[in-house]
Amino acid sequence: MARIRLDRVSVQFPIYNANTRSLKKSLMHRTTAGRIGRDAGDRVCIEALNDVTLTFGHGDRVGLVGANGAGKTTLLRVLAGIYEPTAGTIHREGRVAPLFDIALGIDPEATGYDNILIRGAFLGLRRQEARARMDEIAAFTELGDYLAMPVRTYSSGMLLRLAFAVSTSVEPEIALMDEWIGVGDAAFVEKAERRLAELVGRAGILVLASHDPALLERTCTKGVLLQHGKISAVGAIGDVLREYDAYRSAA
Amino acid sequence: MQGEEILAIGRSLLLTEARVEGEAFFTTSGERTPHAVVEGAPAPPSQLRLAILDVFEGTRAWDLWGLLGWHDIRQRYHRSTLGPFWLTISMGAMVGGIGLLYAGFFHQKVADYLPSMALGFIVWGLLAGLVNDNCSAFIGAESIIKQVQLPLSVHVYRVVWRNLIIFGHNILIFIVVAIIFKIWPGWSGLLALPALFLICVNGVWVGILLGLVSARFRDVPQIVASVMQIAFFLTPIIWKPTGLAGHHLILGLNPFLYFLDLLRAPLLGQVPALSYWFVALAVTLCGWALALVMYRLYRRRIAYWL
């Protein structure tokens, strides 16, 4: 049974090459929404997440919304176990499949089949397992003979198909997605959304960060609005999206 | 052991399970979850245990780093006809050239000089490769570390394995040299196996330590590269220690000497001194202790530094 619990989680990034005032100023004048402060050692640091407490249970489909730099990607990485929080605790049960970057483990010179093996290995598939699932993965990508070609010949949409097929073939209990990559064609997007729905139907958790309200409303049931690394709203996805709209028009 | 289970087991060991009653719920920040639900959960595991667990789990993910190590080599020589055997050829050309020239230089017979020098070069290639390559064990794996949670030691094992593959290609030269000069190591040659194993074990702690420090201080790989260049000249590879008057301090303090000789001597049919084994084991233990101390303190920060 998949479950994630964050208890007062904070994440601070030390920035080692930003110790000049002018650079600090220029960072602060950018239109990003992260907070820039100083840590105990008077180093410049970015407070990417601040006192975040959340609980996700099985079957939750959560949409993360917020401006650029609000902490969505950092939160996803904390959920994936990549960043251990600088303060607070995280408890997680269930196998995670991150789909942050479609280029993970993709070698442009290797064939589609080889890349399925490599990417599968990153996600915990043994070679034999990956080979056993090869037909299923190949069928899902609908790439046919292209799979025997080097990946550098692929279009970005084809690469997305390959990456998505492998990432979801490991039957994760927790799927984490950063930005729906909009290069897939309509038929594939529909198919991919169906597959995600199946995944969540098997008592999993989906956490999806996106700027596409229509996608979020279609895919998610719950929403989390992040601002300056803090949670400013939590609830049904419709309500959270309305709140985000109100905040944006007020700003 | 199923591949997918490895991470799952690690995670269940790493993360204490907190039982939350009832349905999944949301809490907003600031509103603290009642403490009662966490009570009864075991205390968070110590950082030392997590560090050791990381090293241990990494070995079990051999399927992954085995694949990646091979892939690194294949990628480097992609679409070249000879592929990784270019490693063999370039090493062979260097060893042959230097062997013939320097034997005359040092007034030695080629048959005396070349085999030991060739093997010295090949073993040094392994030692220096482990040290230099390992500086970028974590830096080079940045995109992976930021995408998936894996035991970080996996990236070190990948580097060690990659260098072992390169060594495997280079050792072919010694086989040719041994045939030409009719060298047969005999039973003592078997001592090369534990020596090679010991070198790899050391490669792992070097990788953890240097990989970690290099991730934080990006000047370290450059410093290490310079040091290794000097170390090459201080290690008896192209020269023989017999040329030195008495026991030189620099020779005795050079840790590479011991590992080099432990692997080189058996293949030349000699038995390395027992004291060399003791020194090498002492270096191994001290190195691992230092690496684990650092890993315990900073393992969690590596992802932040990248």
Interface residues (C-beta under 8 A of the other chain):
Chain A: R3 R5 D7 R8 F13 P14 N50 D51 V52 T53 L54 T55 F56 G57 H58 G59 D60 R77 A80 G81 I82 Y83 E84 T89 I90 H91 R92 E93 R95 V96 P98 F100 D101 A103 L104 G105 D107 E109 A110 L117 I118 A121 F122 L123 G124 L125 R126 R127 E129 V170 K222 K230 I231 A233 V234 G235
Chain B: Q2 G3 E4 I6 L7 A8 R11 S12 L15 T16 E17 A18 V20 E23 A24 F25 F26 T27 T28 S29 G30 E31 R32 T33 V38 P44 D63 L64 L67 L68 H71 Q75 H78 R79 S143 I144 I145 K146 Q147 V148 Q149 L150 R300 A303 Y304 W305
